Amino acid sequence: MLTLHTGRTLVLSWGGGTPLPGGAVAVQGDRIAAVGTLDELRARFPQARVRSWPGVLGPGRTHAGALPAAPSPRERVHAVLKTGGVAVTAGAVTDPALRAAAARAGVLVLPAEQPVALAESGRADLAVFDTDPGAPGCPAADAEAVVTVCAGRIVHRRH
């Protein structure tokens, strides 16, 4: 099923680019099918389910450094997902149990921190924040996301 994710504003990469009010991302499986305004994507995909989120929609983030402390590897990975993180660096997940928990959640393990952007046919890794975490004065890297979508699946939603 194709889903349109939309927020108050869409940014294609944190800390750069022009925000698109009323922007949306079409997600098919684990990939981005299209990016544009909600009206454009509704016209292109009339049968799509629409998920409207209260905040700024942008790419999921790469968590840099050690994963937060928690009682289990699963909870440590979930703590990353809560911050909009959809990827971690390899040096942070050297423990096999932690690496397995990341794999089960669909979290990417990257050799180093990399900038992430939303692009058609790219992996569907999205995060929604109350404000742009890349802008001065906005939430820190550990701010809780409204929602995190990892490889097309909602893996965290703030209640």
C-alpha atoms as an extended CHARMM CRD file, in Angstrom:
* protein
*
       159  EXT
         1         1  MET       CA              0.0000000000        0.0000000000        0.0000000000  PROA      1               0.0000000000
         2         2  LEU       CA              1.2290000000        3.4770000000       -0.8160000000  PROA      2               0.0000000000
         3         3  THR       CA              1.1870000000        6.0350000000        2.0020000000  PROA      3               0.0000000000
         4         4  LEU       CA              1.5470000000        9.8090000000        1.7990000000  PROA      4               0.0000000000
         5         5  HSD       CA              3.2920000000       11.2700000000        4.8460000000  PROA      5               0.0000000000
         6         6  THR       CA              2.8160000000       14.9960000000        5.3080000000  PROA      6               0.0000000000
         7         7  GLY       CA              3.5970000000       17.5800000000        7.9400000000  PROA      7               0.0000000000
         8         8  ARG       CA              3.2430000000       21.2980000000        8.4220000000  PROA      8               0.0000000000
         9         9  THR       CA              6.3780000000       21.7170000000        6.2880000000  PROA      9               0.0000000000
        10        10  LEU       CA              8.6640000000       19.3760000000        4.3630000000  PROA      10              0.0000000000
        11        11  VAL       CA             12.4530000000       19.7390000000        4.3370000000  PROA      11              0.0000000000
        12        12  LEU       CA             14.5190000000       17.5360000000        2.0350000000  PROA      12              0.0000000000
        13        13  SER       CA             17.6200000000       17.7990000000        4.2350000000  PROA      13              0.0000000000
        14        14  TRP       CA             18.0560000000       19.1880000000        7.7640000000  PROA      14              0.0000000000
        15        15  GLY       CA             19.8830000000       22.4690000000        8.0270000000  PROA      15              0.0000000000
        16        16  GLY       CA             19.6900000000       23.3370000000        4.3400000000  PROA      16              0.0000000000
        17        17  GLY       CA             17.3830000000       23.8120000000        1.4130000000  PROA      17              0.0000000000
        18        18  THR       CA             14.0930000000       25.6040000000        1.0990000000  PROA      18              0.0000000000
        19        19  PRO       CA             11.2270000000       24.2680000000        3.2340000000  PROA      19              0.0000000000
        20        20  LEU       CA              8.1210000000       23.2500000000        1.2900000000  PROA      20              0.0000000000
        21        21  PRO       CA              4.8890000000       24.1470000000        3.1410000000  PROA      21              0.0000000000
        22        22  GLY       CA              2.2750000000       21.4630000000        2.5290000000  PROA      22              0.0000000000
        23        23  GLY       CA              4.9510000000       19.0630000000        1.3070000000  PROA      23              0.0000000000
        24        24  ALA       CA              4.5770000000       15.3010000000        1.3930000000  PROA      24              0.0000000000
        25        25  VAL       CA              6.4900000000       12.1010000000        0.7740000000  PROA      25              0.0000000000
        26        26  ALA       CA              4.9090000000        9.1140000000       -0.9970000000  PROA      26              0.0000000000
        27        27  VAL       CA              6.1660000000        5.8450000000        0.4940000000  PROA      27              0.0000000000
        28        28  GLN       CA              5.7770000000        2.4660000000       -1.2240000000  PROA      28              0.0000000000
        29        29  GLY       CA              7.1990000000       -0.3950000000        0.8060000000  PROA      29              0.0000000000
        30        30  ASP       CA             10.6410000000        0.6540000000        2.0290000000  PROA      30              0.0000000000
        31        31  ARG       CA             11.2440000000        3.2430000000       -0.7500000000  PROA      31              0.0000000000
        32        32  ILE       CA             10.2560000000        6.8240000000       -1.4970000000  PROA      32              0.0000000000
        33        33  ALA       CA              7.9890000000        6.8210000000       -4.5640000000  PROA      33              0.0000000000
        34        34  ALA       CA              7.7630000000       10.6210000000       -4.8850000000  PROA      34              0.0000000000
        35        35  VAL       CA              8.2650000000       13.9240000000       -3.0900000000  PROA      35              0.0000000000
        36        36  GLY       CA              6.1560000000       17.0490000000       -3.6770000000  PROA      36              0.0000000000
        37        37  THR       CA              3.1870000000       18.9670000000       -2.3610000000  PROA      37              0.0000000000
        38        38  LEU       CA              0.3650000000       16.9850000000       -0.8010000000  PROA      38              0.0000000000
        39        39  ASP       CA             -1.9960000000       18.1890000000       -3.5550000000  PROA      39              0.0000000000
        40        40  GLU       CA              0.3940000000       16.9910000000       -6.2960000000  PROA      40              0.0000000000
        41        41  LEU       CA              0.8830000000       13.6010000000       -4.6850000000  PROA      41              0.0000000000
        42        42  ARG       CA             -2.8480000000       13.1160000000       -3.9940000000  PROA      42              0.0000000000
        43        43  ALA       CA             -3.5350000000       13.7800000000       -7.6900000000  PROA      43              0.0000000000
        44        44  ARG       CA             -0.7790000000       11.3560000000       -8.7220000000  PROA      44              0.0000000000
        45        45  PHE       CA             -1.7190000000        8.6620000000       -6.1600000000  PROA      45              0.0000000000
        46        46  PRO       CA             -5.4880000000        9.0500000000       -5.5270000000  PROA      46              0.0000000000
        47        47  GLN       CA             -5.7890000000        5.7010000000       -3.6830000000  PROA      47              0.0000000000
        48        48  ALA       CA             -2.9520000000        6.4270000000       -1.2440000000  PROA      48              0.0000000000
        49        49  ARG       CA             -3.4700000000        6.5160000000        2.4790000000  PROA      49              0.0000000000
        50        50  VAL       CA             -2.6140000000        9.9340000000        3.9780000000  PROA      50              0.0000000000
        51        51  ARG       CA             -0.7890000000       10.2670000000        7.3220000000  PROA      51              0.0000000000
        52        52  SER       CA             -0.7510000000       13.8920000000        8.4970000000  PROA      52              0.0000000000
        53        53  TRP       CA              1.7690000000       14.6530000000       11.2270000000  PROA      53              0.0000000000
        54        54  PRO       CA              1.9240000000       17.7590000000       13.4420000000  PROA      54              0.0000000000
        55        55  GLY       CA              5.3570000000       19.1590000000       12.7060000000  PROA      55              0.0000000000
        56        56  VAL       CA              8.2130000000       19.4600000000       10.2630000000  PROA      56              0.0000000000
        57        57  LEU       CA              8.7280000000       16.3510000000        8.1000000000  PROA      57              0.0000000000
        58        58  GLY       CA             12.2380000000       15.5410000000        6.9240000000  PROA      58              0.0000000000
        59        59  PRO       CA             14.7630000000       12.7460000000        6.6010000000  PROA      59              0.0000000000
        60        60  GLY       CA             15.5610000000       10.4130000000        9.4650000000  PROA      60              0.0000000000
        61        61  ARG       CA             18.8490000000       11.2260000000       11.1460000000  PROA      61              0.0000000000
        62        62  THR       CA             22.0890000000        9.3470000000       11.7380000000  PROA      62              0.0000000000
        63        63  HSD       CA             22.7990000000        8.9390000000       15.4500000000  PROA      63              0.0000000000
        64        64  ALA       CA             26.4170000000        9.8280000000       16.1540000000  PROA      64              0.0000000000
        65        65  GLY       CA             28.2520000000        8.4300000000       19.1420000000  PROA      65              0.0000000000
        66        66  ALA       CA             27.3420000000        5.8310000000       21.7180000000  PROA      66              0.0000000000
        67        67  LEU       CA             23.7440000000        4.6800000000       21.9240000000  PROA      67              0.0000000000
        68        68  PRO       CA             21.8080000000        5.8700000000       24.9860000000  PROA      68              0.0000000000
        69        69  ALA       CA             22.0110000000        3.7110000000       28.0900000000  PROA      69              0.0000000000
        70        70  ALA       CA             19.0510000000        1.3860000000       28.6260000000  PROA      70              0.0000000000
        71        71  PRO       CA             18.4130000000       -2.0220000000       30.2140000000  PROA      71              0.0000000000
        72        72  SER       CA             18.4880000000       -3.9920000000       26.9300000000  PROA      72              0.0000000000
        73        73  PRO       CA             19.8880000000       -3.6850000000       23.4000000000  PROA      73              0.0000000000
        74        74  ARG       CA             16.3350000000       -3.3470000000       22.0210000000  PROA      74              0.0000000000
        75        75  GLU       CA             15.6140000000       -0.4330000000       24.3640000000  PROA      75              0.0000000000
        76        76  ARG       CA             18.9090000000        1.2430000000       23.4370000000  PROA      76              0.0000000000
        77        77  VAL       CA             17.9710000000        1.0890000000       19.7430000000  PROA      77              0.0000000000
        78        78  HSD       CA             14.4570000000        2.3210000000       20.5340000000  PROA      78              0.0000000000
        79        79  ALA       CA             15.9820000000        5.3210000000       22.3300000000  PROA      79              0.0000000000
        80        80  VAL       CA             17.6830000000        6.2190000000       19.0270000000  PROA      80              0.0000000000
        81        81  LEU       CA             14.4170000000        5.7910000000       17.0930000000  PROA      81              0.0000000000
        82        82  LYS       CA             12.7240000000        8.1880000000       19.5390000000  PROA      82              0.0000000000
        83        83  THR       CA             15.1480000000       10.9190000000       18.4430000000  PROA      83              0.0000000000
        84        84  GLY       CA             14.3580000000       10.4500000000       14.7450000000  PROA      84              0.0000000000
        85        85  GLY       CA             17.4610000000        8.3190000000       14.2670000000  PROA      85              0.0000000000
        86        86  VAL       CA             17.2540000000        5.6790000000       11.5330000000  PROA      86              0.0000000000
        87        87  ALA       CA             20.9780000000        4.9800000000       11.2560000000  PROA      87              0.0000000000
        88        88  VAL       CA             23.8940000000        4.5550000000       13.6390000000  PROA      88              0.0000000000
        89        89  THR       CA             27.6300000000        4.4710000000       13.1180000000  PROA      89              0.0000000000
        90        90  ALA       CA             29.3730000000        1.0950000000       13.1300000000  PROA      90              0.0000000000
        91        91  GLY       CA             31.6260000000        2.0620000000       16.0340000000  PROA      91              0.0000000000
        92        92  ALA       CA             28.5660000000        2.5420000000       18.2490000000  PROA      92              0.0000000000
        93        93  VAL       CA             27.2130000000       -0.9850000000       17.7210000000  PROA      93              0.0000000000
        94        94  THR       CA             30.1850000000       -3.3150000000       18.1150000000  PROA      94              0.0000000000
        95        95  ASP       CA             28.2790000000       -5.5890000000       20.5350000000  PROA      95              0.0000000000
        96        96  PRO       CA             26.6170000000       -8.3970000000       18.4830000000  PROA      96              0.0000000000
        97        97  ALA       CA             23.3880000000       -8.1450000000       20.5230000000  PROA      97              0.0000000000
        98        98  LEU       CA             23.1820000000       -4.4070000000       19.8600000000  PROA      98              0.0000000000
        99        99  ARG       CA             23.9210000000       -4.9040000000       16.1550000000  PROA      99              0.0000000000
       100       100  ALA       CA             21.1750000000       -7.5880000000       15.9840000000  PROA      100             0.0000000000
       101       101  ALA       CA             18.6620000000       -5.2710000000       17.7030000000  PROA      101             0.0000000000
       102       102  ALA       CA             19.4850000000       -2.5360000000       15.1720000000  PROA      102             0.0000000000
       103       103  ALA       CA             18.9940000000       -4.9650000000       12.2820000000  PROA      103             0.0000000000
       104       104  ARG       CA             15.6210000000       -6.1470000000       13.6420000000  PROA      104             0.0000000000
       105       105  ALA       CA             14.4250000000       -2.5240000000       13.8120000000  PROA      105             0.0000000000
       106       106  GLY       CA             15.6640000000       -1.7860000000       10.2850000000  PROA      106             0.0000000000
       107       107  VAL       CA             18.2500000000        0.7030000000       11.5370000000  PROA      107             0.0000000000
       108       108  LEU       CA             21.1370000000        1.1820000000        9.1150000000  PROA      108             0.0000000000
       109       109  VAL       CA             24.6950000000        0.6740000000       10.3820000000  PROA      109             0.0000000000
       110       110  LEU       CA             26.9630000000        3.1150000000        8.5450000000  PROA      110             0.0000000000
       111       111  PRO       CA             30.7650000000        3.3350000000        8.5870000000  PROA      111             0.0000000000
       112       112  ALA       CA             30.5680000000        7.0480000000        9.4900000000  PROA      112             0.0000000000
       113       113  GLU       CA             28.0060000000        9.7830000000       10.0100000000  PROA      113             0.0000000000
       114       114  GLN       CA             26.5930000000       10.9890000000        6.6890000000  PROA      114             0.0000000000
       115       115  PRO       CA             24.1710000000       13.7020000000        5.6610000000  PROA      115             0.0000000000
       116       116  VAL       CA             20.7560000000       12.2830000000        4.7840000000  PROA      116             0.0000000000
       117       117  ALA       CA             18.2620000000       13.7090000000        2.3080000000  PROA      117             0.0000000000
       118       118  LEU       CA             14.8710000000       12.6510000000        0.9960000000  PROA      118             0.0000000000
       119       119  ALA       CA             14.9480000000       11.6060000000       -2.6490000000  PROA      119             0.0000000000
       120       120  GLU       CA             12.7540000000        9.6440000000       -5.0090000000  PROA      120             0.0000000000
       121       121  SER       CA             13.6570000000        5.9210000000       -5.0060000000  PROA      121             0.0000000000
       122       122  GLY       CA             15.7050000000        6.4030000000       -1.8170000000  PROA      122             0.0000000000
       123       123  ARG       CA             15.0740000000        4.4350000000        1.3410000000  PROA      123             0.0000000000
       124       124  ALA       CA             11.9640000000        5.6930000000        3.1680000000  PROA      124             0.0000000000
       125       125  ASP       CA             13.5690000000        7.0050000000        6.3620000000  PROA      125             0.0000000000
       126       126  LEU       CA             11.5700000000        9.9460000000        7.7150000000  PROA      126             0.0000000000
       127       127  ALA       CA             11.2320000000       11.8750000000       10.9440000000  PROA      127             0.0000000000
       128       128  VAL       CA              8.8270000000       14.5660000000       12.1150000000  PROA      128             0.0000000000
       129       129  PHE       CA              9.7980000000       17.1560000000       14.7270000000  PROA      129             0.0000000000
       130       130  ASP       CA              7.9090000000       19.9950000000       16.3650000000  PROA      130             0.0000000000
       131       131  THR       CA             10.5350000000       22.3150000000       14.8140000000  PROA      131             0.0000000000
       132       132  ASP       CA             13.4880000000       21.9690000000       12.4210000000  PROA      132             0.0000000000
       133       133  PRO       CA             16.2640000000       20.2600000000       14.4330000000  PROA      133             0.0000000000
       134       134  GLY       CA             18.8890000000       21.6010000000       12.0330000000  PROA      134             0.0000000000
       135       135  ALA       CA             18.0340000000       25.2580000000       12.6410000000  PROA      135             0.0000000000
       136       136  PRO       CA             19.6250000000       27.3830000000       15.3910000000  PROA      136             0.0000000000
       137       137  GLY       CA             17.6470000000       27.2530000000       18.6190000000  PROA      137             0.0000000000
       138       138  CYS       CA             15.7760000000       24.0860000000       17.6490000000  PROA      138             0.0000000000
       139       139  PRO       CA             15.7770000000       20.7210000000       19.4300000000  PROA      139             0.0000000000
       140       140  ALA       CA             19.0960000000       19.0570000000       20.1030000000  PROA      140             0.0000000000
       141       141  ALA       CA             20.0770000000       15.7540000000       18.5120000000  PROA      141             0.0000000000
       142       142  ASP       CA             18.4120000000       13.9210000000       21.4090000000  PROA      142             0.0000000000
       143       143  ALA       CA             15.0530000000       15.7480000000       21.0700000000  PROA      143             0.0000000000
       144       144  GLU       CA             12.1250000000       13.3620000000       20.7780000000  PROA      144             0.0000000000
       145       145  ALA       CA             10.5970000000       13.0260000000       17.3270000000  PROA      145             0.0000000000
       146       146  VAL       CA              6.8370000000       13.1610000000       16.8360000000  PROA      146             0.0000000000
       147       147  VAL       CA              7.1850000000       10.1170000000       14.5830000000  PROA      147             0.0000000000
       148       148  THR       CA             10.0260000000        8.0950000000       13.0700000000  PROA      148             0.0000000000
       149       149  VAL       CA              9.6000000000        6.0160000000        9.9030000000  PROA      149             0.0000000000
       150       150  CYS       CA             12.4220000000        3.5520000000        9.2510000000  PROA      150             0.0000000000
       151       151  ALA       CA             12.4860000000        1.7620000000        5.8720000000  PROA      151             0.0000000000
       152       152  GLY       CA              8.8170000000        2.6320000000        5.3670000000  PROA      152             0.0000000000
       153       153  ARG       CA              7.6220000000        1.3940000000        8.7860000000  PROA      153             0.0000000000
       154       154  ILE       CA              6.4830000000        3.5910000000       11.6520000000  PROA      154             0.0000000000
       155       155  VAL       CA              8.8710000000        2.5450000000       14.4000000000  PROA      155             0.0000000000
       156       156  HSD       CA              8.2170000000        5.3370000000       16.8970000000  PROA      156             0.0000000000
       157       157  ARG       CA              5.2510000000        7.5950000000       17.5260000000  PROA      157             0.0000000000
       158       158  ARG       CA              5.0720000000       10.0170000000       20.4250000000  PROA      158             0.0000000000
       159       159  HSD       CA              1.8270000000        9.6990000000       22.3530000000  PROA      159             0.0000000000
